[in-house]
Amino acid sequence: MLDVVRLAENLNIALLSAATNNTEQSEAYAQLTEMAEKLRARFPGMTPEKAFEKVFTDPRNAHIANKAHQRPAPTTYYPMPR
């Protein structure tokens, strides 16, 4: 019975960690979207997509962009075939 309780506690911790990560991603994405909207207000002829691209690729916003978009990592490593 204790093993089941420990497993449930570990699973709960993992789920909370994933939820926190998703929240951080959502907040970072919202921040980038808000910055893009402000950029469009300054340059009305700019499309929403182009404004978001400019904000997302700006080196000054790299830390926010990294939180908003986490690239998938390989789960295993295989050597390159020759």
N, C-alpha and C positions, 0 to 999 in steps of 0.2 A: 504494500500500500504506500509506503514511503517513496518508493521509486516512481510511482505514478504522480505523487504530489511534486516531487523534484522535477519530473519531466514537464508537468503542467507549468511550474514556475519558470523553467527555462524557456518554454514555448512562449509564455506570456511576455517575458523580457525581450525575446527576439521580435515578437509582434510589435511591442511598444517601440523598439528601436527602428523597425521598418516604418512605422507610422510617423515617427519623428523625422526620419529621413525624407519621407514623402511630403511632410509639412514644410520642411526647409526648401525642398525643390519647388513646391507650389508658391511659397513666399518669394523666392528668387525670381521665378518666372513672372509673377505679378509685378515685381519691382522693375524688371526689364520692360514689361508691357507699358507700365506707367511712364517710364523714361522715353519710350518710343512715342507715346501719345504727346508728351511735352515737346519732343523734337518735331512732330508733325504740326503742332501749334505754331512753332517758329517758322516752319517751311510748309505751308499749306499744299503745295503742289506735289509733295512727296507721298507715295503710296504707303499704306500701313506696313506692308511687307518690307519695303525698302528701309523704312524708319527702324523697324525691328532689327533688320540685318545690320544696319549701321551701329545701333546700340549694342547688339550681341557681339559684334566683331571688334568693337573698340577695345584696345588693350587696357584702358583704364577701368573697364567693367569686367575684366577677365575673371576675377574672383566670384562675381555674381553669376556670370555665364557658366562657370564650372559647377556651381551649385545647381543651377537650373537644368543643365543638360549633362548628365553623367554618362559617358560612353561605356558601353558594355565591355567587360573584360573577359578574356577567355578563362574558362574554368580549368583547363588543363593546358599543358605546353607540349607541343609536338615539334620536333626539329623540321626544318624546311627540307623537302625532298630534293635530291640532286639529280 
